Amino acid sequence: MPVCRNCGVQIDEGLARCPLCQALLLEREVGKREGAPTPPAAGGVSGGRPAPLTRRRLWEILSLFAGTGAAVVLVADFAYSRTVTWARYPLLSISFLWAAASLLLFLRRRRLLLLLAGTAVLAAFLLALDLLMPGRPWSLGLALPLTVLAGAFTGLVSAVARAWRASFFAMLAVVLASAGLFVTGLEALVNLYFSGEFRLSWSLVVFGCIVPLVGLLLYVQKRRKQPWQLQEIQN
C-alpha cells in the first residue's frame, strides 16, 4: 500500500493526493509499498515533520528573549546616563516575568508547588520593587500580606476544583465566596496599614451581596442532580 512521504499515512491505490495532509503524490511515491523505508527529510527528521519543541527548548528560547531584552535596556540606560537609573525597573520586571514563565513551564502539572513557588516569586518581586522605590516602605506591611491572602484563596479554589471535578455552578459559587472573603481581607489589611485600625465597611456590603448569589448557585447545582417534578395544582 502506498505511503505519503509528507505525513506517513497509508494511502489507497489510485489516489493522487494524501487524504490527511492533501499533499500531491509523485509517481515514485505512489509506487512505494508499505514497509519501504522513507528517506529522511532535511534536518534529519523523518517524514518532513519538524522536531517538537520540548520544555527545555522553550525555556532556552524564553531565556534568550529575556536576556536580549535585559541587555538592550541596560545598554540604552548606560549609554544615555553613564549609569544605571531607570533600567532597574524594567530589568526587575523582566526577571519576574522570566521566573514566572519558567515556573509555568516546569511546574504546570504540580499545582500546589506551582502555587507556592509563584507566590514566593511575586512576593520577592514586590519586595525588590519596594526597595528600589523611594518613600515609605509598603511591601512588608501591605503587599506581602495581600500576596499571601491572594495565594491562599487561589489555592482554596484550585483544591475545591480538583475535588469537585470542576462542577460549573458549584465552582462559580466557590469563586464568588472566595472573592467576597478576599475583598473583606483586602479592606481589613488596607485600613490596618494606613490608619492602624481593623475596620470593615464596604467589603461587608459586597460580601452580603455575594452570599445570596452563592446560595442560589448551590441550589441550582443541587437541583440539576434531581429531575424537576411538575405537579398539577388541584383545587
N, C-alpha and C positions, 0 to 999 in steps of 0.2 A: 504493500500500500504506500502511495507517495507520502512524503513528509514535507511540510512547509519549512523552508530554510530560515524564515524570519522568526517564527514562534514555536516551531517544532510540533505543530498539531498534525495528526494523521488526516489525510485528505482522500476523499473518494475518487475513484477513477473518472476521468473526463472533465473535472473542474479546472477552470483556468485561473481562479482566484481562491485564496485561502478563505474558508468560511468564518474564521475568527478574526484575523487581522486585515483581511481583504488585500493582502499582498499579491501582486501579479506573479504567477508562477512561470518560470522559464522551462523550456523543453527539457533541459538536462535535470531540472529539479523534479519535474513531473515523473521522469523516468526512474527516480530513486525509489527504492523499496524499504520497507520497514526493517530496521536493524542496520542500515547503512550509516556509517559514521558521518556526522555533519562537520564540515571543516570549521575551525574556529574563526570567528569574525575578528575585525580589527580590535585591538586592545586585549586579545586573548580570552574573550568571553564567548562561550558557545551560544549559537543561535542569534547573535547580534544584539542580545539584551545587555544593557549597562549593568555594571555591578551595583547591587543595592547599597544604599547609604546606611552604615551602621551607626550606633550611638556614638562610638568613639570618633568616627569620621565627621559626624555632625558637630560634635564638641570641638574638634580641631578647626572646622570652618568657623564656628561661633567665636572661638578664641582668637582666630586670625582677624576677624572683623572687629572684635573688641580691642585687640591690641593696636590695630591700624587706626581706629578712631581715637584711642587714647594718645597715640603718638602724634597724630595730626593736631589735636587740641593742645597738647603740651608744647609742641614746636611753635604753633601760632602764638600762644601766650608768651613764650620766652623770646620769640623774635620781636614782639611788639614792645614788651616792657623790660626785657632782660632779667626777668624773674618770674616766678610762678605766683599768680594772683587769682584771677577769675577761673583759671583752668582747674582749680581744686574741686569746684562743684561738679562740672561735667565729668571729671575723672572719677569722682566718688560715685556718681550716678552710673557711669559705665561699669564700674566694678560691681555695683549692686545688681544691675541687670544681668551681667555675665554670671554672677554667682547664682541668681535666681533661675536663670535658664539652665545652668548646669545641674542644679538640683532637680528640675523637671525632667531632664534627660535621663538621669541615672537613678532617680528615686520615684519615678511616676507610678510604679507598681507597689511601693511601700508607703501607704498613705500616712500612717502615723509618723514614720520617720521623716517623710517629706514635710508634714505639718510642723514638727518640732524644729527641723533644720531651717525651714522657711521663716518661722517666727524669730529664730535666733539671728538669721541674716538681716531681716528687716529691723530688728532691734539694734543690731550693730550699725546698720546704715544710719538710723536716726540718731544714735549716739555720736557717730562721727560727724554728721551734719551739724549737730548742736555744738560740737567742739569748734567747728570752723566758723560758725556764725557768731557775731558779737552780740552782746546784750545778756539778758537774764537767761540762765540755763533752763531748758524746758524738757529735755529728754528724760531725765530720771523721774521727774515729778509728774509728767503728763504723757509723753509719747510712749515710754516703755509700759506703763500700766495699761494704756489703751491697746497697745500691740498684744500684750498678754491676754487682755479681755477678748479681743477680736479672734486671736488664735484659739482660745478656749471654746468660744461659741462655734467657730468653724469646725473644730474637732468634734463637738457635740452633734452638729448637723451631719457630718460625714459618718459618724458612728451609727446614728439613727438610720441614715440612708442605707448603710451596709446591713443593718439588722432587719430592716423592714423591706428590703428589696425594692426600694425606690417607688413605693406606692404613691401615686401622684398627690391625691388630696391630703394624705397623712403627711407627706413630705412638705407640702406647701404650708400646712399648719405648723409643723416644727420650725420651718424657716421664719414664718411670721412671729411665732412665740420667741424665737431666739433674737430676732430683730428688736422686738419690744424690750426684752431684757437687756440687750446691748445698749439701746438708747438711754435706758434708765441708768445703767452703769456709766455711760458716757457723761450724762449730766452731773452725776454724783462726783466723778473724778475731776471734771472741769471746774465745778464750784469749789471743790476741796483745794484745787491748785490755785485758783485766782483769789478766792475770798477766805479760804481756810475753814469753810463751813460745809458740813454734809447736808445739802439741801436738795430736795426734789420738787419740781413744779410741772413744767410742760411735758416731761417724759412720762409722768403718771397719766396725763391725758392721752398721750399716744398709746401707752400700754393698755389703758382702759378701752380704747377704740379697737385694739387688736384682739382683745380677749373674745368678744362675740364672734369675730371672723374665724378665730381658731376653733371655737366650739361648733360653728356651722360647718366648717370643713371636716371636722372629725365626725359629725353627724352624717354628712353626705357620704363619707368613706364607709361608715358602718352600714348605711342603707344600701350602698352598692353591693354589698355582700349578701343582702337579703332581697328577695323579689318583692316588688311593691304589690300590695294586695288592695284592690279597689272593691269595696263592698257597697252594695246598693243601700241607699237610705230608705228604710222602711218607716212609714208613718204609723 
